Amino acid sequence: MKDLPAPPATRTLAAGPCREAVTTMETLRMSTPDDRRYTDQHEWALVQGTDGTSTVVRVGITDHAQDALGDIVFVQLPAVGDEVTPGTPIGEVESTKSVSDVYAPVAGVVAAVNEALTDAPETVNADPYGSGWLVDISVPAEGGDPIGQLLDADAYQALVAGS
């Protein structure tokens, strides 16, 4: 996800229940879970587990990305078995506003794709960090933490705030 528009300008409301409600809603809407890592292209990566020979990394787009895209109407994903490398396109997300590439955050082989998105691409908008995941990538176990070089939640939030 490259070149996403900046988040909407910050609104200043008078003190009171409305201000607190808007602040709470915006915080909930633009969440950045700290249990995963992020790319500067607005993908997230979460280690699902390891079997000793490989580690499975689940990948999706961030809440910021889905919000900037708007209503997602189509998702194109790679085939299971495709080899992927970091920073290369592995699919596309099409919204009512635009079409954006999705980039691999790690090197490996596509182990699974979220087939549910074929019939319900809007799931990415509704739950980008849960049932709106895109692909699982199997990464060879040697070499340590496959997502350790990616941004943590605080660094990603700083990136988004600076855009």
PyMOL commands that place a pseudoatom at each C-alpha (Angstrom):
pseudoatom trace, name=CA, resn=MET, resi=1, chain=A, elem=C, hetatm=0, pos=[0.000, 0.000, 0.000]
pseudoatom trace, name=CA, resn=LYS, resi=2, chain=A, elem=C, hetatm=0, pos=[1.923, 3.037, -1.179]
pseudoatom trace, name=CA, resn=ASP, resi=3, chain=A, elem=C, hetatm=0, pos=[1.013, 6.687, -1.400]
pseudoatom trace, name=CA, resn=LEU, resi=4, chain=A, elem=C, hetatm=0, pos=[-2.083, 6.616, 0.765]
pseudoatom trace, name=CA, resn=PRO, resi=5, chain=A, elem=C, hetatm=0, pos=[-3.607, 9.990, 1.505]
pseudoatom trace, name=CA, resn=ALA, resi=6, chain=A, elem=C, hetatm=0, pos=[-2.910, 11.563, 4.866]
pseudoatom trace, name=CA, resn=PRO, resi=7, chain=A, elem=C, hetatm=0, pos=[-5.514, 11.007, 7.568]
pseudoatom trace, name=CA, resn=PRO, resi=8, chain=A, elem=C, hetatm=0, pos=[-8.180, 13.689, 7.858]
pseudoatom trace, name=CA, resn=ALA, resi=9, chain=A, elem=C, hetatm=0, pos=[-7.153, 16.879, 9.607]
pseudoatom trace, name=CA, resn=THR, resi=10, chain=A, elem=C, hetatm=0, pos=[-7.541, 16.862, 13.360]
pseudoatom trace, name=CA, resn=ARG, resi=11, chain=A, elem=C, hetatm=0, pos=[-10.774, 18.428, 14.540]
pseudoatom trace, name=CA, resn=THR, resi=12, chain=A, elem=C, hetatm=0, pos=[-10.962, 20.585, 17.619]
pseudoatom trace, name=CA, resn=LEU, resi=13, chain=A, elem=C, hetatm=0, pos=[-14.191, 20.323, 19.565]
pseudoatom trace, name=CA, resn=ALA, resi=14, chain=A, elem=C, hetatm=0, pos=[-15.244, 22.077, 22.703]
pseudoatom trace, name=CA, resn=ALA, resi=15, chain=A, elem=C, hetatm=0, pos=[-14.779, 20.109, 25.907]
pseudoatom trace, name=CA, resn=GLY, resi=16, chain=A, elem=C, hetatm=0, pos=[-17.636, 17.849, 26.831]
pseudoatom trace, name=CA, resn=PRO, resi=17, chain=A, elem=C, hetatm=0, pos=[-19.231, 14.492, 26.040]
pseudoatom trace, name=CA, resn=CYS, resi=18, chain=A, elem=C, hetatm=0, pos=[-19.213, 15.038, 22.244]
pseudoatom trace, name=CA, resn=ARG, resi=19, chain=A, elem=C, hetatm=0, pos=[-15.472, 15.698, 22.193]
pseudoatom trace, name=CA, resn=GLU, resi=20, chain=A, elem=C, hetatm=0, pos=[-14.809, 12.606, 24.278]
pseudoatom trace, name=CA, resn=ALA, resi=21, chain=A, elem=C, hetatm=0, pos=[-17.043, 10.475, 22.034]
pseudoatom trace, name=CA, resn=VAL, resi=22, chain=A, elem=C, hetatm=0, pos=[-15.327, 11.647, 18.830]
pseudoatom trace, name=CA, resn=THR, resi=23, chain=A, elem=C, hetatm=0, pos=[-11.868, 11.118, 20.331]
pseudoatom trace, name=CA, resn=THR, resi=24, chain=A, elem=C, hetatm=0, pos=[-12.833, 7.619, 21.487]
pseudoatom trace, name=CA, resn=MET, resi=25, chain=A, elem=C, hetatm=0, pos=[-14.398, 6.712, 18.117]
pseudoatom trace, name=CA, resn=GLU, resi=26, chain=A, elem=C, hetatm=0, pos=[-11.335, 7.903, 16.161]
pseudoatom trace, name=CA, resn=THR, resi=27, chain=A, elem=C, hetatm=0, pos=[-8.991, 6.031, 18.497]
pseudoatom trace, name=CA, resn=LEU, resi=28, chain=A, elem=C, hetatm=0, pos=[-10.994, 2.827, 18.131]
pseudoatom trace, name=CA, resn=ARG, resi=29, chain=A, elem=C, hetatm=0, pos=[-11.315, 3.228, 14.352]
pseudoatom trace, name=CA, resn=MET, resi=30, chain=A, elem=C, hetatm=0, pos=[-7.628, 3.810, 13.705]
pseudoatom trace, name=CA, resn=SER, resi=31, chain=A, elem=C, hetatm=0, pos=[-6.188, 1.094, 15.927]
pseudoatom trace, name=CA, resn=THR, resi=32, chain=A, elem=C, hetatm=0, pos=[-2.668, -0.291, 15.676]
pseudoatom trace, name=CA, resn=PRO, resi=33, chain=A, elem=C, hetatm=0, pos=[-2.366, -3.534, 17.672]
pseudoatom trace, name=CA, resn=ASP, resi=34, chain=A, elem=C, hetatm=0, pos=[1.027, -4.011, 19.302]
pseudoatom trace, name=CA, resn=ASP, resi=35, chain=A, elem=C, hetatm=0, pos=[1.081, -7.791, 18.797]
pseudoatom trace, name=CA, resn=ARG, resi=36, chain=A, elem=C, hetatm=0, pos=[2.291, -7.489, 15.190]
pseudoatom trace, name=CA, resn=ARG, resi=37, chain=A, elem=C, hetatm=0, pos=[4.717, -5.565, 12.991]
pseudoatom trace, name=CA, resn=TYR, resi=38, chain=A, elem=C, hetatm=0, pos=[4.084, -3.101, 10.164]
pseudoatom trace, name=CA, resn=THR, resi=39, chain=A, elem=C, hetatm=0, pos=[5.567, -1.926, 6.877]
pseudoatom trace, name=CA, resn=ASP, resi=40, chain=A, elem=C, hetatm=0, pos=[5.894, 1.626, 5.642]
pseudoatom trace, name=CA, resn=GLN, resi=41, chain=A, elem=C, hetatm=0, pos=[3.584, 0.498, 2.821]
pseudoatom trace, name=CA, resn=HIS, resi=42, chain=A, elem=C, hetatm=0, pos=[0.756, -0.102, 5.341]
pseudoatom trace, name=CA, resn=GLU, resi=43, chain=A, elem=C, hetatm=0, pos=[0.758, -3.883, 5.628]
pseudoatom trace, name=CA, resn=TRP, resi=44, chain=A, elem=C, hetatm=0, pos=[0.840, -5.750, 8.914]
pseudoatom trace, name=CA, resn=ALA, resi=45, chain=A, elem=C, hetatm=0, pos=[2.566, -9.065, 9.682]
pseudoatom trace, name=CA, resn=LEU, resi=46, chain=A, elem=C, hetatm=0, pos=[1.854, -11.407, 12.590]
pseudoatom trace, name=CA, resn=VAL, resi=47, chain=A, elem=C, hetatm=0, pos=[3.674, -14.647, 13.400]
pseudoatom trace, name=CA, resn=GLN, resi=48, chain=A, elem=C, hetatm=0, pos=[1.064, -17.413, 13.561]
pseudoatom trace, name=CA, resn=GLY, resi=49, chain=A, elem=C, hetatm=0, pos=[3.372, -20.204, 14.666]
pseudoatom trace, name=CA, resn=THR, resi=50, chain=A, elem=C, hetatm=0, pos=[6.275, -22.420, 13.735]
pseudoatom trace, name=CA, resn=ASP, resi=51, chain=A, elem=C, hetatm=0, pos=[6.740, -26.115, 13.081]
pseudoatom trace, name=CA, resn=GLY, resi=52, chain=A, elem=C, hetatm=0, pos=[10.520, -26.175, 13.496]
pseudoatom trace, name=CA, resn=THR, resi=53, chain=A, elem=C, hetatm=0, pos=[11.310, -25.896, 9.786]
pseudoatom trace, name=CA, resn=SER, resi=54, chain=A, elem=C, hetatm=0, pos=[9.220, -22.841, 8.931]
pseudoatom trace, name=CA, resn=THR, resi=55, chain=A, elem=C, hetatm=0, pos=[7.339, -19.970, 10.503]
pseudoatom trace, name=CA, resn=VAL, resi=56, chain=A, elem=C, hetatm=0, pos=[3.912, -18.898, 9.253]
pseudoatom trace, name=CA, resn=VAL, resi=57, chain=A, elem=C, hetatm=0, pos=[3.412, -15.140, 8.993]
pseudoatom trace, name=CA, resn=ARG, resi=58, chain=A, elem=C, hetatm=0, pos=[-0.127, -13.806, 8.491]
pseudoatom trace, name=CA, resn=VAL, resi=59, chain=A, elem=C, hetatm=0, pos=[-0.371, -10.604, 6.414]
pseudoatom trace, name=CA, resn=GLY, resi=60, chain=A, elem=C, hetatm=0, pos=[-3.065, -7.976, 5.968]
pseudoatom trace, name=CA, resn=ILE, resi=61, chain=A, elem=C, hetatm=0, pos=[-3.488, -4.261, 5.435]
pseudoatom trace, name=CA, resn=THR, resi=62, chain=A, elem=C, hetatm=0, pos=[-3.649, -1.807, 8.303]
pseudoatom trace, name=CA, resn=ASP, resi=63, chain=A, elem=C, hetatm=0, pos=[-6.670, 0.007, 9.638]
pseudoatom trace, name=CA, resn=HIS, resi=64, chain=A, elem=C, hetatm=0, pos=[-5.174, 3.240, 8.292]
pseudoatom trace, name=CA, resn=ALA, resi=65, chain=A, elem=C, hetatm=0, pos=[-4.885, 1.695, 4.804]
pseudoatom trace, name=CA, resn=GLN, resi=66, chain=A, elem=C, hetatm=0, pos=[-8.435, 0.359, 4.699]
pseudoatom trace, name=CA, resn=ASP, resi=67, chain=A, elem=C, hetatm=0, pos=[-9.758, 3.687, 5.982]
pseudoatom trace, name=CA, resn=ALA, resi=68, chain=A, elem=C, hetatm=0, pos=[-7.839, 5.651, 3.333]
pseudoatom trace, name=CA, resn=LEU, resi=69, chain=A, elem=C, hetatm=0, pos=[-9.013, 3.296, 0.578]
pseudoatom trace, name=CA, resn=GLY, resi=70, chain=A, elem=C, hetatm=0, pos=[-12.678, 3.487, 1.504]
pseudoatom trace, name=CA, resn=ASP, resi=71, chain=A, elem=C, hetatm=0, pos=[-15.166, 0.727, 0.714]
pseudoatom trace, name=CA, resn=ILE, resi=72, chain=A, elem=C, hetatm=0, pos=[-13.231, -2.306, -0.545]
pseudoatom trace, name=CA, resn=VAL, resi=73, chain=A, elem=C, hetatm=0, pos=[-15.042, -4.055, -3.399]
pseudoatom trace, name=CA, resn=PHE, resi=74, chain=A, elem=C, hetatm=0, pos=[-12.457, -6.552, -4.715]
pseudoatom trace, name=CA, resn=VAL, resi=75, chain=A, elem=C, hetatm=0, pos=[-9.322, -8.302, -3.457]
pseudoatom trace, name=CA, resn=GLN, resi=76, chain=A, elem=C, hetatm=0, pos=[-6.847, -10.076, -5.742]
pseudoatom trace, name=CA, resn=LEU, resi=77, chain=A, elem=C, hetatm=0, pos=[-4.525, -12.468, -3.920]
pseudoatom trace, name=CA, resn=PRO, resi=78, chain=A, elem=C, hetatm=0, pos=[-1.588, -14.652, -5.022]
pseudoatom trace, name=CA, resn=ALA, resi=79, chain=A, elem=C, hetatm=0, pos=[-1.881, -18.394, -5.513]
pseudoatom trace, name=CA, resn=VAL, resi=80, chain=A, elem=C, hetatm=0, pos=[-0.909, -20.819, -2.776]
pseudoatom trace, name=CA, resn=GLY, resi=81, chain=A, elem=C, hetatm=0, pos=[2.635, -21.936, -3.555]
pseudoatom trace, name=CA, resn=ASP, resi=82, chain=A, elem=C, hetatm=0, pos=[3.759, -18.614, -5.061]
pseudoatom trace, name=CA, resn=GLU, resi=83, chain=A, elem=C, hetatm=0, pos=[7.181, -17.448, -3.895]
pseudoatom trace, name=CA, resn=VAL, resi=84, chain=A, elem=C, hetatm=0, pos=[7.249, -13.890, -2.573]
pseudoatom trace, name=CA, resn=THR, resi=85, chain=A, elem=C, hetatm=0, pos=[10.007, -11.455, -1.645]
pseudoatom trace, name=CA, resn=PRO, resi=86, chain=A, elem=C, hetatm=0, pos=[9.854, -8.395, 0.597]
pseudoatom trace, name=CA, resn=GLY, resi=87, chain=A, elem=C, hetatm=0, pos=[8.623, -5.231, -1.072]
pseudoatom trace, name=CA, resn=THR, resi=88, chain=A, elem=C, hetatm=0, pos=[7.204, -6.932, -4.152]
pseudoatom trace, name=CA, resn=PRO, resi=89, chain=A, elem=C, hetatm=0, pos=[3.490, -6.825, -5.029]
pseudoatom trace, name=CA, resn=ILE, resi=90, chain=A, elem=C, hetatm=0, pos=[1.550, -9.929, -4.016]
pseudoatom trace, name=CA, resn=GLY, resi=91, chain=A, elem=C, hetatm=0, pos=[-1.953, -8.731, -4.790]
pseudoatom trace, name=CA, resn=GLU, resi=92, chain=A, elem=C, hetatm=0, pos=[-4.313, -5.801, -5.137]
pseudoatom trace, name=CA, resn=VAL, resi=93, chain=A, elem=C, hetatm=0, pos=[-7.079, -4.230, -3.117]
pseudoatom trace, name=CA, resn=GLU, resi=94, chain=A, elem=C, hetatm=0, pos=[-9.705, -2.370, -5.114]
pseudoatom trace, name=CA, resn=SER, resi=95, chain=A, elem=C, hetatm=0, pos=[-11.995, 0.153, -3.499]
pseudoatom trace, name=CA, resn=THR, resi=96, chain=A, elem=C, hetatm=0, pos=[-14.576, 2.613, -4.705]
pseudoatom trace, name=CA, resn=LYS, resi=97, chain=A, elem=C, hetatm=0, pos=[-11.739, 5.184, -4.704]
pseudoatom trace, name=CA, resn=SER, resi=98, chain=A, elem=C, hetatm=0, pos=[-8.732, 3.372, -6.195]
pseudoatom trace, name=CA, resn=VAL, resi=99, chain=A, elem=C, hetatm=0, pos=[-6.744, 0.191, -6.738]
pseudoatom trace, name=CA, resn=SER, resi=100, chain=A, elem=C, hetatm=0, pos=[-3.681, -0.344, -4.531]
pseudoatom trace, name=CA, resn=ASP, resi=101, chain=A, elem=C, hetatm=0, pos=[-0.992, -2.988, -4.576]
pseudoatom trace, name=CA, resn=VAL, resi=102, chain=A, elem=C, hetatm=0, pos=[-0.353, -5.126, -1.513]
pseudoatom trace, name=CA, resn=TYR, resi=103, chain=A, elem=C, hetatm=0, pos=[3.324, -5.851, -0.843]
pseudoatom trace, name=CA, resn=ALA, resi=104, chain=A, elem=C, hetatm=0, pos=[5.009, -8.836, 0.787]
pseudoatom trace, name=CA, resn=PRO, resi=105, chain=A, elem=C, hetatm=0, pos=[6.603, -7.904, 4.112]
pseudoatom trace, name=CA, resn=VAL, resi=106, chain=A, elem=C, hetatm=0, pos=[8.691, -11.107, 4.248]
pseudoatom trace, name=CA, resn=ALA, resi=107, chain=A, elem=C, hetatm=0, pos=[10.264, -13.652, 1.896]
pseudoatom trace, name=CA, resn=GLY, resi=108, chain=A, elem=C, hetatm=0, pos=[8.709, -17.085, 1.632]
pseudoatom trace, name=CA, resn=VAL, resi=109, chain=A, elem=C, hetatm=0, pos=[5.997, -19.155, 0.010]
pseudoatom trace, name=CA, resn=VAL, resi=110, chain=A, elem=C, hetatm=0, pos=[2.285, -18.374, 0.127]
pseudoatom trace, name=CA, resn=ALA, resi=111, chain=A, elem=C, hetatm=0, pos=[0.830, -21.071, 2.395]
pseudoatom trace, name=CA, resn=ALA, resi=112, chain=A, elem=C, hetatm=0, pos=[-2.801, -19.883, 2.442]
pseudoatom trace, name=CA, resn=VAL, resi=113, chain=A, elem=C, hetatm=0, pos=[-5.033, -17.126, 1.116]
pseudoatom trace, name=CA, resn=ASN, resi=114, chain=A, elem=C, hetatm=0, pos=[-8.192, -15.810, 2.720]
pseudoatom trace, name=CA, resn=GLU, resi=115, chain=A, elem=C, hetatm=0, pos=[-10.741, -17.295, 0.299]
pseudoatom trace, name=CA, resn=ALA, resi=116, chain=A, elem=C, hetatm=0, pos=[-13.610, -15.668, 2.222]
pseudoatom trace, name=CA, resn=LEU, resi=117, chain=A, elem=C, hetatm=0, pos=[-12.579, -12.317, 0.734]
pseudoatom trace, name=CA, resn=THR, resi=118, chain=A, elem=C, hetatm=0, pos=[-13.619, -13.489, -2.736]
pseudoatom trace, name=CA, resn=ASP, resi=119, chain=A, elem=C, hetatm=0, pos=[-17.288, -13.209, -1.764]
pseudoatom trace, name=CA, resn=ALA, resi=120, chain=A, elem=C, hetatm=0, pos=[-16.918, -10.646, 1.025]
pseudoatom trace, name=CA, resn=PRO, resi=121, chain=A, elem=C, hetatm=0, pos=[-14.048, -8.197, 0.311]
pseudoatom trace, name=CA, resn=GLU, resi=122, chain=A, elem=C, hetatm=0, pos=[-15.668, -5.667, 2.640]
pseudoatom trace, name=CA, resn=THR, resi=123, chain=A, elem=C, hetatm=0, pos=[-14.435, -7.872, 5.505]
pseudoatom trace, name=CA, resn=VAL, resi=124, chain=A, elem=C, hetatm=0, pos=[-11.098, -6.058, 5.144]
pseudoatom trace, name=CA, resn=ASN, resi=125, chain=A, elem=C, hetatm=0, pos=[-12.873, -2.802, 6.080]
pseudoatom trace, name=CA, resn=ALA, resi=126, chain=A, elem=C, hetatm=0, pos=[-14.847, -4.361, 8.921]
pseudoatom trace, name=CA, resn=ASP, resi=127, chain=A, elem=C, hetatm=0, pos=[-11.990, -6.318, 10.557]
pseudoatom trace, name=CA, resn=PRO, resi=128, chain=A, elem=C, hetatm=0, pos=[-8.570, -5.548, 9.007]
pseudoatom trace, name=CA, resn=TYR, resi=129, chain=A, elem=C, hetatm=0, pos=[-6.638, -7.180, 11.875]
pseudoatom trace, name=CA, resn=GLY, resi=130, chain=A, elem=C, hetatm=0, pos=[-8.866, -10.253, 12.227]
pseudoatom trace, name=CA, resn=SER, resi=131, chain=A, elem=C, hetatm=0, pos=[-11.057, -11.970, 9.651]
pseudoatom trace, name=CA, resn=GLY, resi=132, chain=A, elem=C, hetatm=0, pos=[-9.903, -9.474, 6.991]
pseudoatom trace, name=CA, resn=TRP, resi=133, chain=A, elem=C, hetatm=0, pos=[-6.393, -10.986, 6.793]
pseudoatom trace, name=CA, resn=LEU, resi=134, chain=A, elem=C, hetatm=0, pos=[-5.070, -11.561, 3.267]
pseudoatom trace, name=CA, resn=VAL, resi=135, chain=A, elem=C, hetatm=0, pos=[-2.395, -14.294, 3.108]
pseudoatom trace, name=CA, resn=ASP, resi=136, chain=A, elem=C, hetatm=0, pos=[-0.259, -16.608, 5.206]
pseudoatom trace, name=CA, resn=ILE, resi=137, chain=A, elem=C, hetatm=0, pos=[3.384, -16.820, 4.145]
pseudoatom trace, name=CA, resn=SER, resi=138, chain=A, elem=C, hetatm=0, pos=[5.601, -19.739, 5.154]
pseudoatom trace, name=CA, resn=VAL, resi=139, chain=A, elem=C, hetatm=0, pos=[9.090, -18.441, 5.965]
pseudoatom trace, name=CA, resn=PRO, resi=140, chain=A, elem=C, hetatm=0, pos=[12.111, -20.756, 6.466]
pseudoatom trace, name=CA, resn=ALA, resi=141, chain=A, elem=C, hetatm=0, pos=[12.792, -20.996, 10.218]
pseudoatom trace, name=CA, resn=GLU, resi=142, chain=A, elem=C, hetatm=0, pos=[16.519, -20.201, 10.027]
pseudoatom trace, name=CA, resn=GLY, resi=143, chain=A, elem=C, hetatm=0, pos=[17.463, -16.576, 10.451]
pseudoatom trace, name=CA, resn=GLY, resi=144, chain=A, elem=C, hetatm=0, pos=[15.543, -15.663, 13.597]
pseudoatom trace, name=CA, resn=ASP, resi=145, chain=A, elem=C, hetatm=0, pos=[12.414, -13.523, 13.821]
pseudoatom trace, name=CA, resn=PRO, resi=146, chain=A, elem=C, hetatm=0, pos=[11.054, -13.084, 10.268]
pseudoatom trace, name=CA, resn=ILE, resi=147, chain=A, elem=C, hetatm=0, pos=[9.214, -9.861, 11.154]
pseudoatom trace, name=CA, resn=GLY, resi=148, chain=A, elem=C, hetatm=0, pos=[11.758, -8.392, 13.591]
pseudoatom trace, name=CA, resn=GLN, resi=149, chain=A, elem=C, hetatm=0, pos=[13.047, -5.848, 11.064]
pseudoatom trace, name=CA, resn=LEU, resi=150, chain=A, elem=C, hetatm=0, pos=[9.574, -4.360, 10.485]
pseudoatom trace, name=CA, resn=LEU, resi=151, chain=A, elem=C, hetatm=0, pos=[8.097, -1.370, 12.331]
pseudoatom trace, name=CA, resn=ASP, resi=152, chain=A, elem=C, hetatm=0, pos=[6.582, -1.865, 15.773]
pseudoatom trace, name=CA, resn=ALA, resi=153, chain=A, elem=C, hetatm=0, pos=[3.185, -0.299, 16.543]
pseudoatom trace, name=CA, resn=ASP, resi=154, chain=A, elem=C, hetatm=0, pos=[4.663, 2.934, 17.937]
pseudoatom trace, name=CA, resn=ALA, resi=155, chain=A, elem=C, hetatm=0, pos=[6.933, 3.444, 14.913]
pseudoatom trace, name=CA, resn=TYR, resi=156, chain=A, elem=C, hetatm=0, pos=[4.038, 2.755, 12.540]
pseudoatom trace, name=CA, resn=GLN, resi=157, chain=A, elem=C, hetatm=0, pos=[1.780, 5.212, 14.369]
pseudoatom trace, name=CA, resn=ALA, resi=158, chain=A, elem=C, hetatm=0, pos=[4.544, 7.832, 14.124]
pseudoatom trace, name=CA, resn=LEU, resi=159, chain=A, elem=C, hetatm=0, pos=[4.832, 7.141, 10.381]
pseudoatom trace, name=CA, resn=VAL, resi=160, chain=A, elem=C, hetatm=0, pos=[1.095, 7.601, 9.883]
pseudoatom trace, name=CA, resn=ALA, resi=161, chain=A, elem=C, hetatm=0, pos=[1.014, 10.736, 12.021]
pseudoatom trace, name=CA, resn=GLY, resi=162, chain=A, elem=C, hetatm=0, pos=[3.842, 12.220, 9.958]
pseudoatom trace, name=CA, resn=SER, resi=163, chain=A, elem=C, hetatm=0, pos=[2.231, 11.564, 6.587]
for i in range(1, 163): cmd.bond("trace and resi %d" % i, "trace and resi %d" % (i + 1))
show_as sticks, trace
zoom trace
